Amino acid sequence: MNQEPIPPIAIRLINVKKYFKDRDVEALGGVSLEILRGEFISLIGPSGSGKSTLLELIGDIGDEGGPTGGEISIEGKTPEDLRRTRGYGIVFQESTLFPWYRVFENCLLPFRIAKTRIPSEGQVQRIEMLLEMVELDKKFWSYYPRELSGGMQQRVAIVRALALDPPLLLMDEPFGALDDLTRKSMQMLLLDIWAKTKKTILMVTHSISEACFMSDRVVVLSHRPGRISRIVSIPLDRPRERSMSETKAFARICSMVREALGSGGILEEDGSIKE
């Protein structure tokens, strides 16, 4: 039987550490991880375990500088090079849309910031295609963000993140502020987008069920300083169906993640958990 070729590594983390000198906080105590191109990976862990910090280091976001130890490589680039070449899109818990721009103008902003050579007609066509992909009715394209629901705002934020067609999508609790019904709807939408675009997705979440339902693998971080406690592979078939979350197999997977969170241990090289 012929096996599918293994995709190349999209993200490689080698013993990544982060110490905030001004706060005397060791956020990350040495994280090593390889993420394959096209994988959907979720990061989950206790509050303060360094989930968002790790995401920020990968994207070279903020003014806190890079890692204080270890190496980060994304598609062969450093985080700084990745940011400069706009090699990723990012979605936060809040949509961060500019309130003075309408929906379509917000979506076109990445082109203007990047000063891309794509003709304006091509930019408009891509945004139209993406807005249709996230199933936002055309009547809302001319609305201001304040006139949209939270779920609609996040749809627009996803379009903006994908505008320049980056290979990597970083997501920091993208559905954390939504009600349960909207959240589940957005989960299915994101899985559909991921299946169509083949992006590598790295998502931070506090929801065990969300992580297990959406991901190929769930990376569990320990208490501060954050280290990998366990990596749980999700053996559910794709495309994922909502009914899968009601099965005994899904409950067992969630239980494995919950136990790893509760132990707060550290994953050793031999696969054992060090308490």
Phi, psi and omega in degrees: 000129179283133179265149177295138177297144180284127180297154177294161180283126179271319182229129176234121176247127180237106175049048184286128179234153176214123177237126177265102186297319184294335180253357183053049182235126173266101186281318181234132185254015179122089183249124176239129186199143173239129179243127182280152178300130179088359178284153171249110184242135175248140173255128178221150181177170179298162176301132180085011182278354176098015181300305181292326177300317180296318178298317180294324178293320179296321181270000182053050184258145175087181185248020182270359180083179182276193180294150177271358177192153178088186184227146175231129177227129179234114183051038179080004182247157171283160177304321180296315178295322179299316180294316182296327180267006179053052183273008177211157169248156182221142178231128180258177178297318172267145188294336181053031175284147178284120187294337182272356176253145174285170184308307184295322179294320176300320182290331180279347185305317180304324178295319182291319180294319181283348184051047183293154179273358179297127179304151183303326179296320179294323177297313181298317181296320180294316180296320177300316180297317181291320178297324175290324179296322179275005173062042175264119183303142184303331183296340181270351185296335181259007180279158170274154181307322182297342181269001182254154172287169179300319179295320178295319179300320180290329174298317179294320179298322178294318177300314180298321180294331183263359187306315183271009177057051179287154179284342186236136176239118176261135184223122181251096183049055187297336183244013186295335183262006185262154175291165190299315181296316179294321180299314180295323177296319180291327176299314180295321179297315181296320178298323178293317178297316180299317180296326182279326187261341179062029178288155166276127182240129174239114187238131172269133177211156173258357185263117179297314182295322178297314180299315184288326182287324189266334197266162165278320177218148176246122180261116182262123178264150180276177173299158181305138356287135187298127171226166179284119178275319180195149172245118183255117175280140183255107186273023180281144179295155170242147004289147180287141176241145184303328181297338179298331183287356180254006183268161177294325179298318179294320179299321178294320179297314179299323179296321178298317179293319181297319179295319179296322177295320182289328183288325182064014182283184183237134180284120178275167182298332180274004178092355179278164180255122177268119181282000000 
